[in-house]
Amino acid sequence: MSKKYIFVDLDGTLLNDEKKVCPRNAEAIEEAVRRGHHVITATGRPLESAILGAKNAGLDRNGCYILSYNGGLIYECSTAKILYEETLAMPLVHNMFDAARKAGIHIQAYCEGKVWCEADTEEMKHYHRNGQMPYEIHKDVPGELRENTRKLIAIAFDHERLMAFQKETEKIWQDSADTIFSTPYYLEILPKGISKGSGIQKMADVLGFSMEDTIAIGDEENDISMIRKANLGVAMVNAINKVKEAADYITLANNNEGGVGEVIEKFVLN
């Protein structure tokens, strides 16, 4: 059997509801890597948070890679090198922050391994609890950034309100960025053309493997592009309906029961 490249989302997919890797997933991953297959972390998380998630899953060793920022960055674990990245244009960042201020929507950028935002909101605290990334409060985030940010996230606990904000700002981002929901509460603003699907293709180009050898597993809207792009696209049984509709296979086990392990056992190890 050819070596497989298995792209695995973290939250709601590889990780259980306690943000841990269950024994079935851990054992299947260990055996797949032992046989020379590649299990790749594919997440909307920023790199620093993705590295923590990969480490907890035992996916920070030689031969492991991370696809973070929803496909905007490729990281090689063994060398700690960034192999590819995209960032947002600064005029867009300024305009999106202006729009979020007017709408009273929390919005954040990323700089020097930290989240940057303009108020210590409940939304920021919620994000920090989930991803464990450090954050800083700045009076004017776009004006003070010391490097280009790889994405923005607008956060609201009301999904309808966040959808309205997405629609209201369409004229700002439609020419130079794409937006996608990574959860009902997180609206991600990414460089144009960037997605987990484009990230898989870019990784194949950089590392020289065939798309025929790819498997992608996910549960949320931002996973759809990679599920469609991979040779075998898998939706977790706990995935939203849009993801299930895009998939070739739906797991029997959910993220608490080892759905990723199920896929590796069925399609890679057997």
ChimeraX commands (.cxc) that place a marker at each C-alpha (Angstrom):
marker #1 position 0.00,0.00,0.00 radius 0.5
marker #1 position 1.24,3.50,-0.82 radius 0.5
marker #1 position 1.90,5.86,2.06 radius 0.5
marker #1 position -1.21,7.81,3.02 radius 0.5
marker #1 position -1.44,11.46,4.01 radius 0.5
marker #1 position -4.24,11.71,6.56 radius 0.5
marker #1 position -5.42,15.27,7.27 radius 0.5
marker #1 position -7.20,15.45,10.62 radius 0.5
marker #1 position -9.08,18.39,12.10 radius 0.5
marker #1 position -8.58,18.91,15.84 radius 0.5
marker #1 position -11.66,20.25,17.61 radius 0.5
marker #1 position -14.71,18.02,17.27 radius 0.5
marker #1 position -12.72,15.49,15.26 radius 0.5
marker #1 position -9.45,14.21,16.71 radius 0.5
marker #1 position -10.03,15.75,20.14 radius 0.5
marker #1 position -12.87,14.73,22.41 radius 0.5
marker #1 position -15.07,17.22,24.24 radius 0.5
marker #1 position -12.40,17.52,26.95 radius 0.5
marker #1 position -9.81,18.50,24.28 radius 0.5
marker #1 position -7.97,15.18,24.69 radius 0.5
marker #1 position -7.14,12.27,22.36 radius 0.5
marker #1 position -9.01,9.09,23.26 radius 0.5
marker #1 position -7.11,5.76,23.41 radius 0.5
marker #1 position -8.58,4.43,20.14 radius 0.5
marker #1 position -7.39,7.47,18.21 radius 0.5
marker #1 position -3.96,7.43,19.86 radius 0.5
marker #1 position -3.38,3.75,19.16 radius 0.5
marker #1 position -4.46,3.98,15.51 radius 0.5
marker #1 position -2.30,7.04,14.90 radius 0.5
marker #1 position 0.71,5.39,16.54 radius 0.5
marker #1 position 0.37,2.32,14.33 radius 0.5
marker #1 position -0.18,4.38,11.16 radius 0.5
marker #1 position 2.93,6.47,11.81 radius 0.5
marker #1 position 4.92,3.34,12.66 radius 0.5
marker #1 position 4.03,1.96,9.24 radius 0.5
marker #1 position 5.25,5.13,7.53 radius 0.5
marker #1 position 1.97,6.93,6.92 radius 0.5
marker #1 position 1.63,10.64,7.63 radius 0.5
marker #1 position -1.03,11.99,10.00 radius 0.5
marker #1 position -1.26,15.75,9.54 radius 0.5
marker #1 position -2.94,18.24,11.85 radius 0.5
marker #1 position -5.29,20.38,9.74 radius 0.5
marker #1 position -6.90,23.11,11.79 radius 0.5
marker #1 position -8.24,26.63,11.77 radius 0.5
marker #1 position -6.21,27.28,14.91 radius 0.5
marker #1 position -3.21,29.61,14.81 radius 0.5
marker #1 position 0.14,27.87,14.60 radius 0.5
marker #1 position 1.04,28.17,18.28 radius 0.5
marker #1 position -2.25,26.60,19.39 radius 0.5
marker #1 position -2.03,23.99,16.63 radius 0.5
marker #1 position 1.44,22.97,17.85 radius 0.5
marker #1 position 0.03,22.35,21.33 radius 0.5
marker #1 position -2.79,20.28,19.87 radius 0.5
marker #1 position -0.39,18.27,17.70 radius 0.5
marker #1 position 1.92,17.66,20.66 radius 0.5
marker #1 position -0.95,16.37,22.79 radius 0.5
marker #1 position -1.84,13.98,19.96 radius 0.5
marker #1 position 1.74,12.78,19.47 radius 0.5
marker #1 position 1.86,14.43,16.06 radius 0.5
marker #1 position 4.89,16.66,16.63 radius 0.5
marker #1 position 7.52,14.07,15.62 radius 0.5
marker #1 position 9.61,13.49,12.51 radius 0.5
marker #1 position 7.47,13.17,9.40 radius 0.5
marker #1 position 4.63,15.20,10.90 radius 0.5
marker #1 position 3.31,18.49,9.56 radius 0.5
marker #1 position 0.74,21.05,10.59 radius 0.5
marker #1 position -1.70,22.82,8.29 radius 0.5
marker #1 position -2.90,25.77,10.36 radius 0.5
marker #1 position -4.81,29.03,9.85 radius 0.5
marker #1 position -7.33,27.05,7.76 radius 0.5
marker #1 position -4.73,26.23,5.12 radius 0.5
marker #1 position -2.79,29.49,5.22 radius 0.5
marker #1 position 0.37,28.04,6.77 radius 0.5
marker #1 position 2.36,24.79,6.42 radius 0.5
marker #1 position 4.72,23.90,9.27 radius 0.5
marker #1 position 7.26,21.07,9.45 radius 0.5
marker #1 position 7.40,19.73,13.00 radius 0.5
marker #1 position 10.84,18.13,12.88 radius 0.5
marker #1 position 12.61,21.34,11.77 radius 0.5
marker #1 position 10.19,23.88,13.30 radius 0.5
marker #1 position 10.16,25.61,9.91 radius 0.5
marker #1 position 7.32,27.35,8.10 radius 0.5
marker #1 position 7.27,25.97,4.56 radius 0.5
marker #1 position 4.50,28.22,3.24 radius 0.5
marker #1 position 2.28,31.02,4.49 radius 0.5
marker #1 position -0.17,33.71,3.37 radius 0.5
marker #1 position -1.17,36.91,5.16 radius 0.5
marker #1 position -3.95,39.48,4.88 radius 0.5
marker #1 position -3.49,42.87,3.23 radius 0.5
marker #1 position -3.30,45.59,5.87 radius 0.5
marker #1 position -5.96,47.89,4.31 radius 0.5
marker #1 position -8.43,45.03,4.70 radius 0.5
marker #1 position -7.43,44.57,8.35 radius 0.5
marker #1 position -8.03,48.27,9.06 radius 0.5
marker #1 position -11.41,48.22,7.31 radius 0.5
marker #1 position -12.62,45.06,9.04 radius 0.5
marker #1 position -11.68,46.42,12.47 radius 0.5
marker #1 position -13.52,49.66,11.68 radius 0.5
marker #1 position -16.61,47.71,10.67 radius 0.5
marker #1 position -16.46,45.51,13.78 radius 0.5
marker #1 position -16.13,48.53,16.08 radius 0.5
marker #1 position -19.23,50.12,14.52 radius 0.5
marker #1 position -21.19,46.86,14.80 radius 0.5
marker #1 position -20.04,46.12,18.36 radius 0.5
marker #1 position -18.57,42.79,17.25 radius 0.5
marker #1 position -15.44,41.34,18.84 radius 0.5
marker #1 position -12.65,40.94,16.28 radius 0.5
marker #1 position -9.05,39.79,16.73 radius 0.5
marker #1 position -5.79,39.51,14.84 radius 0.5
marker #1 position -2.60,37.50,15.42 radius 0.5
marker #1 position 0.88,38.86,15.99 radius 0.5
marker #1 position 4.12,37.38,17.34 radius 0.5
marker #1 position 2.45,34.22,18.62 radius 0.5
marker #1 position -0.37,36.01,20.45 radius 0.5
marker #1 position -3.95,37.09,19.86 radius 0.5
marker #1 position -4.36,40.85,19.62 radius 0.5
marker #1 position -7.70,42.50,20.37 radius 0.5
marker #1 position -9.00,45.84,21.61 radius 0.5
marker #1 position -11.01,44.79,24.69 radius 0.5
marker #1 position -10.96,41.95,27.20 radius 0.5
marker #1 position -14.40,40.70,26.19 radius 0.5
marker #1 position -16.28,37.53,27.14 radius 0.5
marker #1 position -15.70,36.41,23.56 radius 0.5
marker #1 position -11.95,36.78,24.01 radius 0.5
marker #1 position -12.02,34.84,27.26 radius 0.5
marker #1 position -14.05,32.07,25.62 radius 0.5
marker #1 position -11.54,31.83,22.76 radius 0.5
marker #1 position -8.63,31.75,25.20 radius 0.5
marker #1 position -10.18,28.92,27.22 radius 0.5
marker #1 position -10.62,26.83,24.08 radius 0.5
marker #1 position -7.26,27.46,22.40 radius 0.5
marker #1 position -5.02,28.42,25.35 radius 0.5
marker #1 position -3.33,31.14,23.30 radius 0.5
marker #1 position -2.00,34.19,25.18 radius 0.5
marker #1 position -3.59,37.48,24.24 radius 0.5
marker #1 position -2.86,41.19,24.48 radius 0.5
marker #1 position -5.13,44.21,24.57 radius 0.5
marker #1 position -4.17,47.09,22.27 radius 0.5
marker #1 position -5.94,50.40,21.77 radius 0.5
marker #1 position -5.58,50.24,17.96 radius 0.5
marker #1 position -4.73,46.73,16.77 radius 0.5
marker #1 position -4.31,47.47,13.04 radius 0.5
marker #1 position -2.20,50.53,13.76 radius 0.5
marker #1 position 0.04,48.74,16.24 radius 0.5
marker #1 position 0.60,45.35,14.54 radius 0.5
marker #1 position 4.30,44.59,14.13 radius 0.5
marker #1 position 3.76,42.01,11.39 radius 0.5
marker #1 position 1.07,41.11,8.89 radius 0.5
marker #1 position -1.63,38.91,10.38 radius 0.5
marker #1 position -2.51,35.56,8.79 radius 0.5
marker #1 position -6.21,35.86,9.57 radius 0.5
marker #1 position -8.85,37.66,11.59 radius 0.5
marker #1 position -11.68,36.15,13.60 radius 0.5
marker #1 position -14.94,37.91,14.44 radius 0.5
marker #1 position -16.67,36.28,17.40 radius 0.5
marker #1 position -20.27,36.54,18.57 radius 0.5
marker #1 position -22.34,34.10,20.61 radius 0.5
marker #1 position -25.34,34.88,18.36 radius 0.5
marker #1 position -24.85,33.05,15.05 radius 0.5
marker #1 position -27.52,35.10,13.25 radius 0.5
marker #1 position -25.81,38.32,14.30 radius 0.5
marker #1 position -22.46,37.02,13.03 radius 0.5
marker #1 position -24.03,35.99,9.72 radius 0.5
marker #1 position -25.44,39.51,9.41 radius 0.5
marker #1 position -21.98,40.96,10.05 radius 0.5
marker #1 position -20.55,38.67,7.35 radius 0.5
marker #1 position -23.13,39.98,4.88 radius 0.5
marker #1 position -22.74,43.63,5.92 radius 0.5
marker #1 position -18.96,43.54,5.38 radius 0.5
marker #1 position -19.03,41.64,2.09 radius 0.5
marker #1 position -18.05,44.73,0.08 radius 0.5
marker #1 position -14.94,45.10,2.25 radius 0.5
marker #1 position -13.60,41.56,1.98 radius 0.5
marker #1 position -15.02,40.05,-1.21 radius 0.5
marker #1 position -12.13,41.09,-3.49 radius 0.5
marker #1 position -9.19,40.28,-1.22 radius 0.5
marker #1 position -10.37,37.76,1.37 radius 0.5
marker #1 position -12.70,34.83,2.00 radius 0.5
marker #1 position -14.82,34.20,5.07 radius 0.5
marker #1 position -15.80,30.88,6.63 radius 0.5
marker #1 position -17.36,29.69,9.89 radius 0.5
marker #1 position -15.09,27.38,11.88 radius 0.5
marker #1 position -17.80,27.16,14.56 radius 0.5
marker #1 position -21.20,28.88,14.66 radius 0.5
marker #1 position -19.58,31.58,16.83 radius 0.5
marker #1 position -16.31,32.10,14.93 radius 0.5
marker #1 position -16.26,33.90,11.57 radius 0.5
marker #1 position -12.79,33.57,10.06 radius 0.5
marker #1 position -11.46,36.13,7.57 radius 0.5
marker #1 position -8.73,34.56,5.44 radius 0.5
marker #1 position -6.55,35.62,2.49 radius 0.5
marker #1 position -8.37,35.15,-0.82 radius 0.5
marker #1 position -8.36,31.56,-2.03 radius 0.5
marker #1 position -7.12,30.11,1.26 radius 0.5
marker #1 position -8.93,27.08,2.67 radius 0.5
marker #1 position -8.07,23.70,4.10 radius 0.5
marker #1 position -8.67,22.32,0.61 radius 0.5
marker #1 position -6.17,24.69,-1.00 radius 0.5
marker #1 position -3.79,23.89,1.87 radius 0.5
marker #1 position -3.88,20.17,1.08 radius 0.5
marker #1 position -3.08,20.87,-2.56 radius 0.5
marker #1 position -0.26,23.26,-1.61 radius 0.5
marker #1 position 1.23,20.66,0.74 radius 0.5
marker #1 position 1.08,18.06,-2.03 radius 0.5
marker #1 position 2.95,20.49,-4.31 radius 0.5
marker #1 position 5.57,21.31,-1.67 radius 0.5
marker #1 position 6.18,17.74,-0.47 radius 0.5
marker #1 position 5.60,15.99,-3.78 radius 0.5
marker #1 position 2.90,13.47,-2.90 radius 0.5
marker #1 position -0.16,12.47,-4.95 radius 0.5
marker #1 position -3.65,13.64,-4.10 radius 0.5
marker #1 position -4.71,10.01,-4.67 radius 0.5
marker #1 position -3.04,9.19,-1.35 radius 0.5
marker #1 position -4.97,11.74,0.74 radius 0.5
marker #1 position -7.67,11.30,3.36 radius 0.5
marker #1 position -9.35,14.23,5.13 radius 0.5
marker #1 position -11.48,14.01,8.28 radius 0.5
marker #1 position -13.53,16.86,9.78 radius 0.5
marker #1 position -16.76,18.04,11.35 radius 0.5
marker #1 position -17.32,21.75,10.67 radius 0.5
marker #1 position -17.98,24.08,7.73 radius 0.5
marker #1 position -14.30,24.99,7.36 radius 0.5
marker #1 position -13.50,21.29,6.80 radius 0.5
marker #1 position -15.72,20.94,3.73 radius 0.5
marker #1 position -13.12,22.17,1.24 radius 0.5
marker #1 position -10.54,19.58,2.33 radius 0.5
marker #1 position -13.14,16.80,2.50 radius 0.5
marker #1 position -14.05,17.55,-1.11 radius 0.5
marker #1 position -10.42,17.93,-2.19 radius 0.5
marker #1 position -9.03,14.72,-0.66 radius 0.5
marker #1 position -9.28,11.40,-2.42 radius 0.5
marker #1 position -11.32,10.13,0.54 radius 0.5
marker #1 position -13.34,12.73,2.40 radius 0.5
marker #1 position -14.70,11.73,5.80 radius 0.5
marker #1 position -17.28,13.42,8.02 radius 0.5
marker #1 position -17.51,12.66,11.70 radius 0.5
marker #1 position -20.92,11.37,12.76 radius 0.5
marker #1 position -21.10,14.45,15.01 radius 0.5
marker #1 position -20.44,16.75,12.04 radius 0.5
marker #1 position -22.90,19.36,10.81 radius 0.5
marker #1 position -25.12,18.26,7.92 radius 0.5
marker #1 position -23.23,20.28,5.29 radius 0.5
marker #1 position -20.08,18.30,6.07 radius 0.5
marker #1 position -21.89,14.96,5.90 radius 0.5
marker #1 position -23.34,15.88,2.52 radius 0.5
marker #1 position -19.84,16.58,1.16 radius 0.5
marker #1 position -18.27,13.37,2.50 radius 0.5
marker #1 position -17.58,9.98,0.94 radius 0.5
marker #1 position -17.83,8.28,4.32 radius 0.5
marker #1 position -19.44,9.12,7.67 radius 0.5
marker #1 position -17.96,7.57,10.80 radius 0.5
marker #1 position -19.94,5.40,13.16 radius 0.5
marker #1 position -17.99,6.68,16.18 radius 0.5
marker #1 position -18.07,10.33,17.23 radius 0.5
marker #1 position -15.15,12.46,18.45 radius 0.5
marker #1 position -15.48,11.05,21.98 radius 0.5
marker #1 position -15.52,7.45,20.78 radius 0.5
marker #1 position -12.55,7.42,18.39 radius 0.5
marker #1 position -13.96,8.29,14.98 radius 0.5
marker #1 position -10.50,9.12,13.63 radius 0.5
marker #1 position -9.22,5.75,14.85 radius 0.5
marker #1 position -12.12,4.09,13.05 radius 0.5
marker #1 position -11.12,5.70,9.75 radius 0.5
marker #1 position -7.45,4.79,10.11 radius 0.5
marker #1 position -8.30,1.19,11.04 radius 0.5
marker #1 position -10.74,0.78,8.13 radius 0.5
marker #1 position -8.95,2.57,5.30 radius 0.5
marker #1 position -5.25,2.57,6.23 radius 0.5
marker #1 position -4.33,-0.33,8.52 radius 0.5
marker #1 position -6.58,-3.08,7.11 radius 0.5
marker link #1:1,2 radius 0.2
marker link #1:2,3 radius 0.2
marker link #1:3,4 radius 0.2
marker link #1:4,5 radius 0.2
marker link #1:5,6 radius 0.2
marker link #1:6,7 radius 0.2
marker link #1:7,8 radius 0.2
marker link #1:8,9 radius 0.2
marker link #1:9,10 radius 0.2
marker link #1:10,11 radius 0.2
marker link #1:11,12 radius 0.2
marker link #1:12,13 radius 0.2
marker link #1:13,14 radius 0.2
marker link #1:14,15 radius 0.2
marker link #1:15,16 radius 0.2
marker link #1:16,17 radius 0.2
marker link #1:17,18 radius 0.2
marker link #1:18,19 radius 0.2
marker link #1:19,20 radius 0.2
marker link #1:20,21 radius 0.2
marker link #1:21,22 radius 0.2
marker link #1:22,23 radius 0.2
marker link #1:23,24 radius 0.2
marker link #1:24,25 radius 0.2
marker link #1:25,26 radius 0.2
marker link #1:26,27 radius 0.2
marker link #1:27,28 radius 0.2
marker link #1:28,29 radius 0.2
marker link #1:29,30 radius 0.2
marker link #1:30,31 radius 0.2
marker link #1:31,32 radius 0.2
marker link #1:32,33 radius 0.2
marker link #1:33,34 radius 0.2
marker link #1:34,35 radius 0.2
marker link #1:35,36 radius 0.2
marker link #1:36,37 radius 0.2
marker link #1:37,38 radius 0.2
marker link #1:38,39 radius 0.2
marker link #1:39,40 radius 0.2
marker link #1:40,41 radius 0.2
marker link #1:41,42 radius 0.2
marker link #1:42,43 radius 0.2
marker link #1:43,44 radius 0.2
marker link #1:44,45 radius 0.2
marker link #1:45,46 radius 0.2
marker link #1:46,47 radius 0.2
marker link #1:47,48 radius 0.2
marker link #1:48,49 radius 0.2
marker link #1:49,50 radius 0.2
marker link #1:50,51 radius 0.2
marker link #1:51,52 radius 0.2
marker link #1:52,53 radius 0.2
marker link #1:53,54 radius 0.2
marker link #1:54,55 radius 0.2
marker link #1:55,56 radius 0.2
marker link #1:56,57 radius 0.2
marker link #1:57,58 radius 0.2
marker link #1:58,59 radius 0.2
marker link #1:59,60 radius 0.2
marker link #1:60,61 radius 0.2
marker link #1:61,62 radius 0.2
marker link #1:62,63 radius 0.2
marker link #1:63,64 radius 0.2
marker link #1:64,65 radius 0.2
marker link #1:65,66 radius 0.2
marker link #1:66,67 radius 0.2
marker link #1:67,68 radius 0.2
marker link #1:68,69 radius 0.2
marker link #1:69,70 radius 0.2
marker link #1:70,71 radius 0.2
marker link #1:71,72 radius 0.2
marker link #1:72,73 radius 0.2
marker link #1:73,74 radius 0.2
marker link #1:74,75 radius 0.2
marker link #1:75,76 radius 0.2
marker link #1:76,77 radius 0.2
marker link #1:77,78 radius 0.2
marker link #1:78,79 radius 0.2
marker link #1:79,80 radius 0.2
marker link #1:80,81 radius 0.2
marker link #1:81,82 radius 0.2
marker link #1:82,83 radius 0.2
marker link #1:83,84 radius 0.2
marker link #1:84,85 radius 0.2
marker link #1:85,86 radius 0.2
marker link #1:86,87 radius 0.2
marker link #1:87,88 radius 0.2
marker link #1:88,89 radius 0.2
marker link #1:89,90 radius 0.2
marker link #1:90,91 radius 0.2
marker link #1:91,92 radius 0.2
marker link #1:92,93 radius 0.2
marker link #1:93,94 radius 0.2
marker link #1:94,95 radius 0.2
marker link #1:95,96 radius 0.2
marker link #1:96,97 radius 0.2
marker link #1:97,98 radius 0.2
marker link #1:98,99 radius 0.2
marker link #1:99,100 radius 0.2
marker link #1:100,101 radius 0.2
marker link #1:101,102 radius 0.2
marker link #1:102,103 radius 0.2
marker link #1:103,104 radius 0.2
marker link #1:104,105 radius 0.2
marker link #1:105,106 radius 0.2
marker link #1:106,107 radius 0.2
marker link #1:107,108 radius 0.2
marker link #1:108,109 radius 0.2
marker link #1:109,110 radius 0.2
marker link #1:110,111 radius 0.2
marker link #1:111,112 radius 0.2
marker link #1:112,113 radius 0.2
marker link #1:113,114 radius 0.2
marker link #1:114,115 radius 0.2
marker link #1:115,116 radius 0.2
marker link #1:116,117 radius 0.2
marker link #1:117,118 radius 0.2
marker link #1:118,119 radius 0.2
marker link #1:119,120 radius 0.2
marker link #1:120,121 radius 0.2
marker link #1:121,122 radius 0.2
marker link #1:122,123 radius 0.2
marker link #1:123,124 radius 0.2
marker link #1:124,125 radius 0.2
marker link #1:125,126 radius 0.2
marker link #1:126,127 radius 0.2
marker link #1:127,128 radius 0.2
marker link #1:128,129 radius 0.2
marker link #1:129,130 radius 0.2
marker link #1:130,131 radius 0.2
marker link #1:131,132 radius 0.2
marker link #1:132,133 radius 0.2
marker link #1:133,134 radius 0.2
marker link #1:134,135 radius 0.2
marker link #1:135,136 radius 0.2
marker link #1:136,137 radius 0.2
marker link #1:137,138 radius 0.2
marker link #1:138,139 radius 0.2
marker link #1:139,140 radius 0.2
marker link #1:140,141 radius 0.2
marker link #1:141,142 radius 0.2
marker link #1:142,143 radius 0.2
marker link #1:143,144 radius 0.2
marker link #1:144,145 radius 0.2
marker link #1:145,146 radius 0.2
marker link #1:146,147 radius 0.2
marker link #1:147,148 radius 0.2
marker link #1:148,149 radius 0.2
marker link #1:149,150 radius 0.2
marker link #1:150,151 radius 0.2
marker link #1:151,152 radius 0.2
marker link #1:152,153 radius 0.2
marker link #1:153,154 radius 0.2
marker link #1:154,155 radius 0.2
marker link #1:155,156 radius 0.2
marker link #1:156,157 radius 0.2
marker link #1:157,158 radius 0.2
marker link #1:158,159 radius 0.2
marker link #1:159,160 radius 0.2
marker link #1:160,161 radius 0.2
marker link #1:161,162 radius 0.2
marker link #1:162,163 radius 0.2
marker link #1:163,164 radius 0.2
marker link #1:164,165 radius 0.2
marker link #1:165,166 radius 0.2
marker link #1:166,167 radius 0.2
marker link #1:167,168 radius 0.2
marker link #1:168,169 radius 0.2
marker link #1:169,170 radius 0.2
marker link #1:170,171 radius 0.2
marker link #1:171,172 radius 0.2
marker link #1:172,173 radius 0.2
marker link #1:173,174 radius 0.2
marker link #1:174,175 radius 0.2
marker link #1:175,176 radius 0.2
marker link #1:176,177 radius 0.2
marker link #1:177,178 radius 0.2
marker link #1:178,179 radius 0.2
marker link #1:179,180 radius 0.2
marker link #1:180,181 radius 0.2
marker link #1:181,182 radius 0.2
marker link #1:182,183 radius 0.2
marker link #1:183,184 radius 0.2
marker link #1:184,185 radius 0.2
marker link #1:185,186 radius 0.2
marker link #1:186,187 radius 0.2
marker link #1:187,188 radius 0.2
marker link #1:188,189 radius 0.2
marker link #1:189,190 radius 0.2
marker link #1:190,191 radius 0.2
marker link #1:191,192 radius 0.2
marker link #1:192,193 radius 0.2
marker link #1:193,194 radius 0.2
marker link #1:194,195 radius 0.2
marker link #1:195,196 radius 0.2
marker link #1:196,197 radius 0.2
marker link #1:197,198 radius 0.2
marker link #1:198,199 radius 0.2
marker link #1:199,200 radius 0.2
marker link #1:200,201 radius 0.2
marker link #1:201,202 radius 0.2
marker link #1:202,203 radius 0.2
marker link #1:203,204 radius 0.2
marker link #1:204,205 radius 0.2
marker link #1:205,206 radius 0.2
marker link #1:206,207 radius 0.2
marker link #1:207,208 radius 0.2
marker link #1:208,209 radius 0.2
marker link #1:209,210 radius 0.2
marker link #1:210,211 radius 0.2
marker link #1:211,212 radius 0.2
marker link #1:212,213 radius 0.2
marker link #1:213,214 radius 0.2
marker link #1:214,215 radius 0.2
marker link #1:215,216 radius 0.2
marker link #1:216,217 radius 0.2
marker link #1:217,218 radius 0.2
marker link #1:218,219 radius 0.2
marker link #1:219,220 radius 0.2
marker link #1:220,221 radius 0.2
marker link #1:221,222 radius 0.2
marker link #1:222,223 radius 0.2
marker link #1:223,224 radius 0.2
marker link #1:224,225 radius 0.2
marker link #1:225,226 radius 0.2
marker link #1:226,227 radius 0.2
marker link #1:227,228 radius 0.2
marker link #1:228,229 radius 0.2
marker link #1:229,230 radius 0.2
marker link #1:230,231 radius 0.2
marker link #1:231,232 radius 0.2
marker link #1:232,233 radius 0.2
marker link #1:233,234 radius 0.2
marker link #1:234,235 radius 0.2
marker link #1:235,236 radius 0.2
marker link #1:236,237 radius 0.2
marker link #1:237,238 radius 0.2
marker link #1:238,239 radius 0.2
marker link #1:239,240 radius 0.2
marker link #1:240,241 radius 0.2
marker link #1:241,242 radius 0.2
marker link #1:242,243 radius 0.2
marker link #1:243,244 radius 0.2
marker link #1:244,245 radius 0.2
marker link #1:245,246 radius 0.2
marker link #1:246,247 radius 0.2
marker link #1:247,248 radius 0.2
marker link #1:248,249 radius 0.2
marker link #1:249,250 radius 0.2
marker link #1:250,251 radius 0.2
marker link #1:251,252 radius 0.2
marker link #1:252,253 radius 0.2
marker link #1:253,254 radius 0.2
marker link #1:254,255 radius 0.2
marker link #1:255,256 radius 0.2
marker link #1:256,257 radius 0.2
marker link #1:257,258 radius 0.2
marker link #1:258,259 radius 0.2
marker link #1:259,260 radius 0.2
marker link #1:260,261 radius 0.2
marker link #1:261,262 radius 0.2
marker link #1:262,263 radius 0.2
marker link #1:263,264 radius 0.2
marker link #1:264,265 radius 0.2
marker link #1:265,266 radius 0.2
marker link #1:266,267 radius 0.2
marker link #1:267,268 radius 0.2
marker link #1:268,269 radius 0.2
marker link #1:269,270 radius 0.2
view
